[in-house]
């Protein structure tokens, strides 16, 4: 996938000068050895220049990791650690930071071999707060060499997301469609997150599209599409127009991303799009998203932002779906009850017109947008990629700014069931434990729009830490409470 941050983590060991420096040296070496054996070492750099004991050492270590091309930092307390120098290192490093500490190694050497990093981590966290420095601290940040290696690995998706957001531009086209106030996007929080936004008219996009007529790349892209669709190529007459739109978007990205490294797109798809362009853009949205450039529907700017975060966290294709409709009672009884441990209210159907990448569909066909075709000629609504979403674990989530510019988010882990949807669009039967209560007391109570991002796999742990790191208040991160744990707004007599 393109459009993805490349990560290089610098590991710097620190030592308090009244403790044996050798503890930090040997323990850092042990951590690096454990990491290399378990995960390889291409993304992790061991700072060899010094053990940081003073402010001058801090400057030397900072220059070393910068020169090595590191864009993320692990500060490793091999012993108690120098609370000033280690937090100054975090302050002056421009990128995501993590603090971890060494556990004691053996009960046979607790005199000269005792490091007290368990204690030092408390002072490190206190000093980070005093200096208003953001840093990721794992759930239990003190460990053996092998445990610390695992912590570094768990830090990687969090670091990738932070690095990506700091160099992201969201490109949008047109205002939201009528009656889509739910996709309202106050931009203040985008700037607070380090994200740039470029808002364009769909007329500008239409002009650019027309200028790409006859582009020499179009036949090659049409051939790619034919190979991807295979027997699902039910609308071959529309592929040339879709290919022209694809090269238009890709050229726009290259010409407009400016100094930013990564791009996501919030696209327009109705009501005038179909009649003027002569197609719907769903299939192209799916193709760009598959390449790592998320494209949201209906100018959903925070949907595009959420998709980008999911892409860099999971290192996989994501999709954006409506939290759309209930599973009918007869369908639940015939296909789910007794086969899967979910109530009917745990299930729902996630749907969009045809924007999900072919790799995430059990089967796919090029079709037309049935909802739009109820009011328009069918031929101008062609371009949807339709099929049932592949079964397996998923994470449904969204980062959102409220109307008064406050960040909030939700995360729910569940699965797509291997159940035929018997419907149209890019669609799946989803199951999330206690979804009914989550729907009422997080989604509705939190005033979230109907769009949610879907990452394939269980990524709730990393997403939760990303949202904390970028400044979402913990109390504003909603998740599906297990049975017996009441939401604050839930009636206790239910």
FENJOGI-V823680 format. One record per backbone hydrogen bond with DSSP energy under -0.5 kcal/mol. CO is the residue of the C=O (numbers start at 1). NH is the residue of the N-H. E is the energy in kcal/mol with one decimal. If there is no record, write none. Layout:
co:CO nh:NH e:E
co:CO nh:NH e:E
This chain:
co:5 nh:7 e:-0.6
co:8 nh:10 e:-0.5
co:8 nh:71 e:-2.0
co:8 nh:72 e:-1.3
co:9 nh:45 e:-3.8
co:10 nh:12 e:-0.6
co:10 nh:74 e:-3.1
co:11 nh:47 e:-2.3
co:12 nh:76 e:-2.9
co:13 nh:52 e:-2.2
co:14 nh:78 e:-1.3
co:14 nh:79 e:-0.7
co:16 nh:19 e:-2.5
co:20 nh:23 e:-1.2
co:20 nh:24 e:-0.6
co:21 nh:24 e:-0.6
co:21 nh:25 e:-2.0
co:22 nh:26 e:-2.8
co:23 nh:27 e:-2.1
co:24 nh:28 e:-2.2
co:25 nh:29 e:-2.3
co:26 nh:30 e:-1.9
co:27 nh:31 e:-2.1
co:28 nh:32 e:-2.5
co:29 nh:33 e:-2.2
co:30 nh:34 e:-2.4
co:31 nh:35 e:-2.5
co:32 nh:36 e:-2.6
co:33 nh:37 e:-2.2
co:34 nh:38 e:-1.7
co:35 nh:39 e:-3.6
co:35 nh:40 e:-0.8
co:36 nh:40 e:-1.2
co:41 nh:44 e:-1.1
co:43 nh:9 e:-3.4
co:45 nh:11 e:-3.2
co:45 nh:47 e:-0.7
co:46 nh:48 e:-0.7
co:50 nh:52 e:-0.5
co:51 nh:53 e:-0.7
co:52 nh:15 e:-2.7
co:54 nh:58 e:-2.0
co:55 nh:59 e:-1.9
co:56 nh:60 e:-1.9
co:57 nh:61 e:-2.8
co:58 nh:62 e:-2.6
co:59 nh:63 e:-2.2
co:60 nh:64 e:-1.9
co:61 nh:65 e:-2.4
co:62 nh:66 e:-1.9
co:63 nh:67 e:-2.6
co:64 nh:68 e:-1.6
co:65 nh:70 e:-2.5
co:66 nh:69 e:-1.7
co:71 nh:96 e:-0.6
co:72 nh:10 e:-2.8
co:73 nh:75 e:-0.5
co:73 nh:98 e:-2.0
co:74 nh:12 e:-2.8
co:74 nh:76 e:-0.7
co:75 nh:77 e:-0.6
co:75 nh:100 e:-2.3
co:76 nh:14 e:-2.4
co:76 nh:78 e:-1.1
co:77 nh:102 e:-2.5
co:81 nh:83 e:-0.9
co:82 nh:86 e:-2.7
co:83 nh:87 e:-1.0
co:84 nh:88 e:-2.2
co:85 nh:89 e:-1.9
co:86 nh:90 e:-1.3
co:87 nh:91 e:-2.2
co:88 nh:92 e:-2.3
co:89 nh:93 e:-0.9
co:92 nh:94 e:-0.5
co:93 nh:95 e:-1.3
co:96 nh:73 e:-2.3
co:97 nh:136 e:-3.3
co:98 nh:75 e:-3.2
co:99 nh:138 e:-0.5
co:100 nh:77 e:-2.6
co:101 nh:143 e:-2.4
co:106 nh:109 e:-1.1
co:111 nh:114 e:-0.6
co:115 nh:80 e:-1.3
co:116 nh:119 e:-0.6
co:116 nh:120 e:-2.1
co:117 nh:121 e:-2.3
co:118 nh:122 e:-0.5
co:119 nh:122 e:-0.9
co:119 nh:123 e:-1.1
co:120 nh:124 e:-2.3
co:121 nh:125 e:-2.3
co:122 nh:126 e:-2.0
co:123 nh:127 e:-2.5
co:124 nh:128 e:-2.3
co:125 nh:129 e:-1.8
co:126 nh:130 e:-2.0
co:127 nh:131 e:-1.9
co:128 nh:133 e:-2.7
co:129 nh:132 e:-1.3
co:135 nh:137 e:-0.5
co:136 nh:99 e:-1.8
co:138 nh:141 e:-0.5
co:141 nh:101 e:-2.7
co:141 nh:143 e:-0.5
co:143 nh:103 e:-2.3
co:144 nh:148 e:-2.8
co:145 nh:149 e:-2.0
co:146 nh:150 e:-1.8
co:147 nh:151 e:-1.9
co:148 nh:152 e:-2.0
co:149 nh:153 e:-1.9
co:150 nh:154 e:-2.3
co:151 nh:155 e:-1.4
co:152 nh:156 e:-0.9
co:153 nh:156 e:-0.6
co:153 nh:157 e:-0.5
co:154 nh:158 e:-0.6
co:155 nh:159 e:-2.9
co:156 nh:160 e:-2.8
co:157 nh:161 e:-1.8
co:158 nh:162 e:-2.0
co:159 nh:163 e:-2.8
co:160 nh:164 e:-2.6
co:161 nh:165 e:-2.6
co:162 nh:166 e:-1.8
co:164 nh:167 e:-1.4
co:165 nh:168 e:-1.3
co:167 nh:261 e:-1.0
co:167 nh:262 e:-2.5
co:168 nh:196 e:-2.6
co:169 nh:171 e:-0.6
co:169 nh:264 e:-1.9
co:170 nh:172 e:-0.6
co:170 nh:198 e:-2.8
co:171 nh:266 e:-2.5
co:172 nh:200 e:-2.1
co:177 nh:180 e:-1.3
co:180 nh:183 e:-1.8
co:181 nh:184 e:-2.0
co:187 nh:190 e:-0.5
co:187 nh:191 e:-1.7
co:188 nh:192 e:-1.9
co:189 nh:193 e:-1.7
co:190 nh:195 e:-2.8
co:191 nh:194 e:-1.2
co:196 nh:170 e:-2.8
co:197 nh:199 e:-0.5
co:198 nh:172 e:-2.8
co:198 nh:200 e:-0.5
co:200 nh:174 e:-4.0
co:201 nh:205 e:-1.4
co:202 nh:206 e:-2.3
co:203 nh:207 e:-2.2
co:204 nh:208 e:-2.2
co:205 nh:209 e:-2.6
co:206 nh:210 e:-2.3
co:207 nh:211 e:-1.7
co:208 nh:212 e:-0.7
co:209 nh:212 e:-1.2
co:210 nh:213 e:-1.4
co:212 nh:215 e:-2.1
co:215 nh:218 e:-1.7
co:217 nh:221 e:-1.8
co:218 nh:222 e:-2.5
co:219 nh:223 e:-2.0
co:220 nh:224 e:-1.8
co:221 nh:225 e:-2.5
co:222 nh:226 e:-2.5
co:223 nh:227 e:-2.1
co:224 nh:228 e:-2.4
co:225 nh:229 e:-2.9
co:226 nh:230 e:-2.1
co:229 nh:232 e:-2.6
co:230 nh:233 e:-1.4
co:232 nh:234 e:-2.1
co:232 nh:366 e:-3.3
co:235 nh:238 e:-1.9
co:236 nh:239 e:-1.0
co:238 nh:242 e:-2.1
co:239 nh:243 e:-2.7
co:240 nh:244 e:-2.0
co:241 nh:245 e:-2.0
co:242 nh:246 e:-2.2
co:243 nh:247 e:-2.2
co:244 nh:248 e:-1.6
co:245 nh:249 e:-2.4
co:246 nh:250 e:-2.4
co:247 nh:251 e:-2.3
co:248 nh:252 e:-2.2
co:249 nh:253 e:-2.5
co:250 nh:254 e:-2.0
co:251 nh:255 e:-2.4
co:252 nh:256 e:-1.7
co:253 nh:257 e:-1.7
co:257 nh:260 e:-2.1
co:262 nh:169 e:-2.2
co:264 nh:171 e:-2.8
co:265 nh:267 e:-0.6
co:265 nh:296 e:-2.9
co:266 nh:173 e:-1.9
co:267 nh:299 e:-3.2
co:270 nh:269 e:-0.5
co:271 nh:275 e:-0.5
co:272 nh:276 e:-2.0
co:273 nh:277 e:-2.9
co:273 nh:278 e:-0.7
co:274 nh:278 e:-1.8
co:281 nh:285 e:-2.4
co:282 nh:286 e:-2.1
co:283 nh:287 e:-2.0
co:284 nh:288 e:-2.6
co:285 nh:289 e:-2.1
co:286 nh:290 e:-1.9
co:287 nh:291 e:-1.0
co:288 nh:291 e:-0.6
co:288 nh:293 e:-2.5
co:289 nh:292 e:-1.5
co:291 nh:2 e:-2.1
co:292 nh:294 e:-0.7
co:294 nh:265 e:-2.8
co:296 nh:267 e:-2.2
co:297 nh:300 e:-1.4
co:299 nh:301 e:-1.3
co:300 nh:304 e:-2.2
co:301 nh:305 e:-2.1
co:302 nh:306 e:-2.2
co:303 nh:307 e:-2.5
co:304 nh:308 e:-2.3
co:305 nh:309 e:-2.2
co:306 nh:310 e:-2.6
co:307 nh:311 e:-2.4
co:308 nh:312 e:-2.3
co:309 nh:313 e:-2.2
co:310 nh:314 e:-2.3
co:311 nh:315 e:-1.9
co:311 nh:316 e:-0.8
co:317 nh:456 e:-0.6
co:319 nh:454 e:-3.1
co:321 nh:452 e:-2.7
co:322 nh:324 e:-1.5
co:322 nh:351 e:-1.8
co:325 nh:349 e:-2.8
co:326 nh:328 e:-0.6
co:328 nh:332 e:-2.6
co:329 nh:333 e:-2.3
co:330 nh:334 e:-2.2
co:331 nh:335 e:-2.5
co:332 nh:336 e:-2.1
co:332 nh:337 e:-3.0
co:336 nh:339 e:-1.9
co:336 nh:340 e:-2.2
co:340 nh:338 e:-0.6
co:340 nh:342 e:-1.9
co:343 nh:346 e:-1.0
co:344 nh:347 e:-1.4
co:346 nh:432 e:-2.5
co:348 nh:350 e:-0.5
co:348 nh:430 e:-2.8
co:349 nh:324 e:-1.5
co:349 nh:325 e:-1.4
co:350 nh:428 e:-1.9
co:351 nh:322 e:-3.4
co:352 nh:426 e:-2.9
co:354 nh:385 e:-1.4
co:357 nh:360 e:-2.0
co:358 nh:361 e:-1.6
co:360 nh:390 e:-2.1
co:365 nh:367 e:-0.5
co:365 nh:386 e:-2.8
co:367 nh:383 e:-2.4
co:367 nh:384 e:-1.5
co:368 nh:370 e:-1.0
co:369 nh:373 e:-2.4
co:370 nh:374 e:-0.6
co:371 nh:374 e:-1.0
co:372 nh:375 e:-1.9
co:372 nh:376 e:-1.0
co:377 nh:380 e:-1.5
co:378 nh:381 e:-1.8
co:379 nh:382 e:-0.5
co:381 nh:369 e:-2.4
co:382 nh:280 e:-2.6
co:383 nh:283 e:-2.4
co:384 nh:367 e:-2.4
co:384 nh:386 e:-0.7
co:386 nh:365 e:-1.9
co:387 nh:427 e:-1.9
co:388 nh:362 e:-3.5
co:388 nh:363 e:-0.6
co:392 nh:416 e:-2.8
co:393 nh:457 e:-1.5
co:394 nh:414 e:-2.3
co:395 nh:455 e:-2.6
co:396 nh:412 e:-2.3
co:397 nh:453 e:-2.6
co:398 nh:410 e:-1.9
co:400 nh:408 e:-2.5
co:402 nh:405 e:-2.2
co:406 nh:402 e:-2.8
co:408 nh:400 e:-2.9
co:409 nh:478 e:-3.0
co:410 nh:398 e:-1.8
co:411 nh:480 e:-0.6
co:412 nh:396 e:-3.1
co:414 nh:394 e:-2.0
co:415 nh:417 e:-0.6
co:415 nh:431 e:-2.6
co:416 nh:392 e:-1.8
co:417 nh:419 e:-2.5
co:425 nh:387 e:-1.7
co:425 nh:427 e:-0.8
co:426 nh:352 e:-1.9
co:427 nh:389 e:-2.7
co:428 nh:350 e:-1.8
co:428 nh:430 e:-0.8
co:429 nh:417 e:-3.0
co:430 nh:348 e:-2.0
co:431 nh:415 e:-2.2
co:432 nh:435 e:-1.7
co:434 nh:438 e:-2.1
co:435 nh:439 e:-3.4
co:436 nh:440 e:-1.6
co:437 nh:441 e:-3.0
co:438 nh:442 e:-2.0
co:438 nh:443 e:-1.9
co:439 nh:444 e:-2.3
co:440 nh:445 e:-1.2
co:442 nh:446 e:-1.9
co:443 nh:448 e:-2.4
co:444 nh:447 e:-1.5
co:450 nh:323 e:-2.6
co:452 nh:321 e:-2.6
co:453 nh:397 e:-2.5
co:454 nh:319 e:-1.6
co:455 nh:395 e:-2.7
co:455 nh:457 e:-0.7
co:457 nh:459 e:-0.9
co:459 nh:463 e:-2.5
co:460 nh:464 e:-2.6
co:461 nh:465 e:-1.6
co:462 nh:466 e:-2.4
co:463 nh:467 e:-2.8
co:464 nh:468 e:-2.0
co:465 nh:469 e:-2.6
co:466 nh:470 e:-2.4
co:467 nh:472 e:-2.6
co:468 nh:471 e:-1.2
co:471 nh:473 e:-0.5
co:473 nh:476 e:-2.3
co:474 nh:477 e:-1.7
co:476 nh:409 e:-2.5
co:476 nh:478 e:-0.8
co:478 nh:411 e:-2.3
co:479 nh:481 e:-0.8
co:482 nh:485 e:-2.0
co:484 nh:486 e:-0.6
co:487 nh:490 e:-1.7
co:491 nh:494 e:-1.8
